[in-house]
Amino acid sequence: MATAALESWLRDHRAAHPQLEPAWVFLSADPRRDACGAFEALKQEWLDAAYAIRAPNVAATKLQWWAEELQRAHSGQPRHPLTQAVFADACAREIPLPDWHRVVHAALSQLETPPPADFPSQLEQAATLHGAIARAETALWFGSGASAQRAEKLAAVQRAVAALRNLPMEVDYGRTPLPMSLLARHGLSQTALIQDSPARRAALRDQAGELLRAIEEAARLPGPLGPFRGLQARLDRRALRRALRADEPFGEMQRLTGGLSALLDAWRAARAWHAAQRP
């Protein structure tokens, strides 16, 4: 049973990611709910350090603390409620320590990432961190023998989708959510992305098309997905399709899908997750 400290962290994480709330419905009765839910909150701590802290030295200090905490947790001495919950799970303990450290080191490398030249470069940059997270995530959800190919590809694409969805913040933090080649094609500067314009709308549609194709390519790769990533993939696909059809694509990327359609997406993602767990 989850401790009060863990439940507090999980509540905060769920409140910050309302689009994934339907997935918790299908995880609530699972005996691994605490460990797998804690991993979702834990990886968000790493992503927040890499992307949401303005001062690189502050972000680096936080990530170095997590590297030390992961080492302690792997040796059976976790201090944080999230690592305590994650490493209470046998699958987490079987993940080699270098794989955990690879995630933190990849997060540190994101603090000095140059603007991507083109779309393949954007995915390659994202894959360093998000692919490492996806490999640990797949091993946690499905065991060390499960293929992480689909999750790795999808994780990199989802980072680019999130950058598009959070475009104002990305620009404000000095990052370029669109590749430089796409900006050049539409005669845009990085700062011009803040303001709505016909050129920005056209560039966002082009990026949405690339991202949608990449998600569909990822779907053809081998490997299972956990219910959270599976649900997010379905939500991203819907948002990108709406953006391609919309007069104003940015607004469609930000619109959250709720109600019956989101619950149905969560059920499908959970069904695929359960099917992947069977011998």
C-alpha positions as CSV (number, residue, x, y, z in Angstrom):
1,M,0.0,0.0,0.0
2,A,1.3,3.5,-0.9
3,T,2.6,5.7,1.8
4,A,1.2,9.2,2.3
5,A,4.4,10.7,0.9
6,L,4.1,8.7,-2.2
7,E,0.4,9.4,-2.7
8,S,1.3,13.1,-2.4
9,W,3.8,12.9,-5.2
10,L,1.4,10.8,-7.4
11,R,-1.5,13.3,-6.8
12,D,0.8,16.2,-7.9
13,H,1.9,14.3,-11.0
14,R,-1.7,13.3,-12.0
15,A,-2.9,16.9,-11.5
16,A,-0.1,18.1,-13.8
17,H,-1.0,15.5,-16.5
18,P,-4.8,15.4,-16.7
19,Q,-4.7,14.0,-20.2
20,L,-3.3,10.7,-18.7
21,E,-5.9,10.4,-15.9
22,P,-8.0,7.8,-17.8
23,A,-5.0,5.4,-17.8
24,W,-5.0,5.4,-14.0
25,V,-8.5,3.9,-14.1
26,F,-7.0,0.7,-15.6
27,L,-4.0,0.7,-13.3
28,S,-5.7,1.4,-10.0
29,A,-6.3,-2.3,-9.2
30,D,-2.9,-3.5,-10.5
31,P,-0.5,-4.8,-7.8
32,R,2.3,-2.9,-9.5
33,R,0.4,0.4,-9.5
34,D,2.7,2.1,-7.0
35,A,6.0,1.2,-8.7
36,C,4.9,1.9,-12.2
37,G,3.0,5.1,-11.3
38,A,6.0,6.3,-9.3
39,F,8.2,5.7,-12.3
40,E,6.0,8.1,-14.3
41,A,6.4,10.8,-11.7
42,L,10.1,10.0,-11.4
43,K,10.8,10.4,-15.1
44,Q,8.9,13.7,-15.1
45,E,11.4,14.9,-12.4
46,W,14.2,14.2,-14.8
47,L,12.5,15.9,-17.7
48,D,11.6,18.9,-15.6
49,A,15.3,19.2,-14.6
50,A,16.4,19.0,-18.2
51,Y,13.8,21.3,-19.8
52,A,12.1,23.5,-17.1
53,I,15.0,24.9,-15.1
54,R,16.4,28.0,-16.6
55,A,19.8,27.9,-14.8
56,P,21.9,25.0,-16.2
57,N,24.0,24.8,-13.0
58,V,20.9,24.4,-10.9
59,A,19.5,21.7,-13.3
60,A,22.9,19.9,-13.3
61,T,22.9,19.9,-9.5
62,K,19.4,18.4,-9.3
63,L,20.3,15.7,-11.9
64,Q,23.5,14.8,-10.1
65,W,21.4,14.4,-6.9
66,W,19.2,12.0,-8.8
67,A,22.2,10.1,-10.0
68,E,23.3,9.6,-6.4
69,E,19.8,8.7,-5.3
70,L,19.5,6.1,-8.1
71,Q,22.8,4.5,-7.0
72,R,21.6,4.4,-3.4
73,A,18.3,2.9,-4.5
74,H,19.9,0.3,-6.6
75,S,22.0,-0.8,-3.6
76,G,18.9,-1.0,-1.5
77,Q,19.0,2.3,0.3
78,P,16.5,4.6,-1.4
79,R,15.6,7.9,0.4
80,H,13.0,9.5,-1.9
81,P,9.4,8.3,-1.9
82,L,9.5,7.8,-5.7
83,T,12.6,5.7,-5.7
84,Q,11.4,3.8,-2.7
85,A,8.3,2.8,-4.6
86,V,10.1,2.0,-7.9
87,F,12.8,-0.1,-6.4
88,A,10.4,-2.1,-4.3
89,D,9.6,-3.7,-7.6
90,A,11.6,-6.7,-8.7
91,C,11.8,-5.6,-12.3
92,A,13.3,-2.2,-11.4
93,R,15.9,-3.9,-9.3
94,E,16.9,-6.1,-12.2
95,I,17.7,-3.1,-14.4
96,P,21.5,-2.6,-14.4
97,L,22.8,0.5,-12.6
98,P,24.5,1.8,-15.8
99,D,21.1,1.9,-17.5
100,W,19.8,4.2,-14.7
101,H,22.9,6.4,-14.9
102,R,22.6,6.6,-18.7
103,V,19.2,8.3,-18.2
104,V,20.7,11.0,-15.9
105,H,23.8,11.5,-18.1
106,A,21.5,11.9,-21.1
107,A,19.4,14.5,-19.2
108,L,22.6,16.4,-18.5
109,S,23.5,16.4,-22.2
110,Q,20.2,18.1,-23.0
111,L,21.3,21.2,-21.1
112,E,23.6,22.1,-24.0
113,T,21.8,20.8,-27.1
114,P,22.2,23.0,-30.2
115,P,19.1,23.8,-32.4
116,P,18.3,20.9,-34.6
117,A,19.2,21.3,-38.3
118,D,16.3,19.2,-39.6
119,F,13.6,16.8,-38.5
120,P,15.9,13.7,-38.4
121,S,18.3,15.7,-36.3
122,Q,15.6,16.7,-33.9
123,L,14.5,13.1,-33.3
124,E,18.2,12.0,-33.0
125,Q,18.8,14.7,-30.3
126,A,15.6,13.7,-28.4
127,A,16.5,10.0,-28.6
128,T,19.5,10.4,-26.4
129,L,17.4,11.1,-23.3
130,H,14.0,9.9,-24.2
131,G,15.3,6.6,-25.7
132,A,17.2,5.9,-22.5
133,I,14.1,6.6,-20.5
134,A,12.0,4.3,-22.8
135,R,14.5,1.4,-22.4
136,A,14.3,1.6,-18.6
137,E,10.5,2.1,-18.8
138,T,10.1,-1.0,-21.0
139,A,12.2,-3.1,-18.7
140,L,10.1,-2.0,-15.7
141,W,6.8,-2.6,-17.3
142,F,7.6,-5.8,-19.2
143,G,10.9,-7.2,-18.0
144,S,14.4,-7.1,-19.3
145,G,13.7,-9.3,-22.3
146,A,11.1,-7.1,-23.9
147,S,12.0,-5.1,-27.0
148,A,12.1,-1.3,-26.5
149,Q,12.3,-0.4,-30.2
150,R,8.8,1.0,-30.5
151,A,9.0,2.8,-27.2
152,E,12.4,4.4,-28.0
153,K,11.2,5.7,-31.4
154,L,7.9,6.9,-30.0
155,A,9.6,8.6,-27.0
156,A,11.7,10.7,-29.3
157,V,8.7,11.7,-31.4
158,Q,6.7,12.5,-28.3
159,R,9.4,14.9,-27.1
160,A,9.0,16.8,-30.4
161,V,5.2,16.8,-30.1
162,A,5.5,18.2,-26.6
163,A,7.9,20.9,-27.9
164,L,5.3,21.8,-30.5
165,R,2.5,21.9,-27.9
166,N,4.6,24.0,-25.5
167,L,5.9,26.3,-28.2
168,P,5.9,29.6,-26.3
169,M,7.7,28.1,-23.3
170,E,10.3,26.4,-25.6
171,V,11.1,29.7,-27.3
172,D,11.1,31.6,-24.0
173,Y,13.7,29.1,-22.7
174,G,15.9,29.7,-25.8
175,R,15.0,26.4,-27.5
176,T,13.8,25.9,-31.1
177,P,10.7,23.6,-31.2
178,L,10.9,23.5,-35.0
179,P,14.0,22.4,-37.0
180,M,16.1,25.2,-38.5
181,S,15.4,23.9,-42.0
182,L,11.7,24.3,-41.5
183,L,12.1,27.8,-40.1
184,A,14.2,28.7,-43.2
185,R,11.6,27.2,-45.6
186,H,8.9,29.5,-44.2
187,G,11.0,32.6,-43.6
188,L,10.7,32.5,-39.8
189,S,13.0,33.3,-37.0
190,Q,12.9,31.7,-33.6
191,T,11.3,34.7,-32.0
192,A,8.7,35.0,-34.8
193,L,7.3,31.7,-33.6
194,I,5.7,33.5,-30.7
195,Q,3.3,35.4,-32.9
196,D,0.5,33.9,-35.0
197,S,1.0,34.4,-38.7
198,P,0.3,32.6,-42.0
199,A,3.9,31.5,-42.2
200,R,3.8,30.1,-38.6
201,R,0.6,28.2,-39.3
202,A,2.1,26.6,-42.5
203,A,5.3,25.7,-40.6
204,L,3.3,24.1,-37.8
205,R,1.2,22.0,-40.3
206,D,4.4,20.8,-41.9
207,Q,5.9,19.8,-38.6
208,A,2.6,18.1,-37.6
209,G,2.7,16.1,-40.8
210,E,6.3,14.9,-40.1
211,L,5.4,14.0,-36.5
212,L,2.3,12.1,-37.5
213,R,4.3,10.1,-40.1
214,A,6.9,9.4,-37.4
215,I,4.3,8.2,-34.9
216,E,2.9,5.8,-37.6
217,E,6.3,4.5,-38.3
218,A,6.9,3.9,-34.6
219,A,3.6,1.9,-34.5
220,R,5.1,-0.6,-37.0
221,L,8.1,-1.4,-34.8
222,P,8.3,-4.3,-32.5
223,G,7.9,-3.9,-28.7
224,P,5.1,-3.2,-26.2
225,L,4.0,0.1,-24.7
226,G,3.0,0.8,-21.1
227,P,-0.5,2.2,-20.7
228,F,0.6,5.8,-20.2
229,R,2.8,6.0,-23.2
230,G,0.3,4.1,-25.3
231,L,-2.5,6.5,-24.3
232,Q,-0.3,9.5,-25.0
233,A,0.5,8.2,-28.4
234,R,-3.2,7.9,-29.2
235,L,-3.8,11.4,-27.9
236,D,-0.9,12.8,-29.9
237,R,-2.1,11.2,-33.1
238,R,-5.5,12.7,-32.7
239,A,-4.0,16.2,-31.9
240,L,-1.7,16.1,-34.9
241,R,-4.5,15.0,-37.3
242,R,-6.6,17.9,-36.0
243,A,-3.7,20.3,-36.4
244,L,-3.3,19.3,-40.1
245,R,-6.9,20.1,-40.8
246,A,-7.2,23.3,-38.7
247,D,-6.9,26.9,-39.8
248,E,-5.0,27.5,-36.6
249,P,-3.0,24.4,-35.8
250,F,-1.4,25.6,-32.6
251,G,-4.7,25.8,-30.8
252,E,-5.6,22.3,-31.8
253,M,-2.3,21.0,-30.5
254,Q,-3.1,22.5,-27.1
255,R,-6.6,21.2,-26.9
256,L,-6.9,18.2,-24.5
257,T,-9.3,15.4,-25.5
258,G,-11.5,14.2,-22.7
259,G,-14.7,12.3,-22.1
260,L,-15.6,9.0,-23.7
261,S,-13.0,9.2,-26.5
262,A,-10.1,9.6,-24.0
263,L,-11.5,6.7,-21.9
264,L,-11.8,4.5,-25.0
265,D,-8.2,5.4,-25.9
266,A,-7.1,4.5,-22.4
267,W,-8.9,1.2,-22.6
268,R,-7.3,0.3,-25.9
269,A,-3.8,1.2,-24.5
270,A,-4.5,-0.8,-21.4
271,R,-5.7,-3.8,-23.4
272,A,-2.5,-3.8,-25.4
273,W,-0.5,-3.5,-22.2
274,H,-2.2,-6.5,-20.7
275,A,-1.8,-8.5,-23.9
276,A,1.9,-7.8,-24.0
277,Q,2.3,-9.2,-20.4
278,R,0.9,-12.6,-21.3
279,P,3.4,-15.5,-21.9
